Amino acid sequence: MSMKNKLHILVEKANAGDKKSLELVVLEVKDLVYNLSLKMLLYPEDAQDATQEILIKVVTHLSTFNYQSQFTTWVYRVATNYLINFKKKKSLDLVSSFEDYGVQIDTGQSDIVRYTSNEGELALLEEEVKVSCTQGLLLCLKPEDRLVYILSEILEFDSIEGGTILEITPENFRKKLSRSRSKIRNFLNAKCGLANPNNPCRCHRKIDFLINQKAINPKGLRFAELTKRSIDLIGQISDLEKSIAIYRSTPSIPAPKAIMQNIKSIILIE
């Protein structure tokens, strides 16, 4: 049985009052909602709050799903409608122009990491810088343009699917994608050593500066302890341009267990 058919059957049972099926529906989509939220909002705390609210909307509006599209497409539509207007954002303080972000990239680079010489810790911190920096760059895009880039370049939806999710025409989706893609590509090619080895910036060169600026917390890593070393994967992805590979190399992060626990208590799934 295909995943599409499996989900449709679960949705039918859930809409008929089967609470176990409702729980299984939420379990199937919670990680995709969390990872979209994380890419949009950067901070796991914001992403967790947004994911919980989106999943509640999925549950309470489940009867409106018409079975004409993939259920996950419908879930992404619910999620994007919520995220584009999400106000409780720590990331609001970080949103800046590409020019300002470029200044941040150029500042505080050092060949010597003073915080630690432990190789294992250095590897984690380097990964934390890579994911934090590249995800933070997405905040320079306007919310809808950011969603277009995420849906297409990272999640690999085509313009028809992406347009359906955002409720815009495929042509409009492609225009927005072209602009967003150019902005991200041009920035990474001009500043990032992963995208262009001629650039001086390397993830390890920013470790001390970002720790000092409290942009990363070595005692409470947001990303590195939950993913494999995506830095090591970029050079292996030869069929993609580097700017896309940088984002697609970061693995999906599982949604925190607290989300499911909270959803269960809210919708009384036992």
Disulfide bonds with the S-S distance in Angstrom:
none
